[in-house]
């Protein structure tokens, strides 16, 4: 195995399960808000047919996009 090979399977989240993920749960993001963010192209996602999935990396990037950096 190379260093870039993952040792565990990636977690896939759906509209229904992502709001309860340990990444988004503290922020209180609802399924409806997540759907709107996808419609407005504000969050990366996987689309297979009509189904939409989010990886942990997608959810972390979403949280990072909400982060406001302090001006120094």
Protein Blocks (a to p, Z undefined) as FASTA:
>chain_A
ZZklcfbdcddddfklmmmpmklmmnopafklmmmmmmnopaccddehjbccddfklmmm
mmmmmpccddZZ
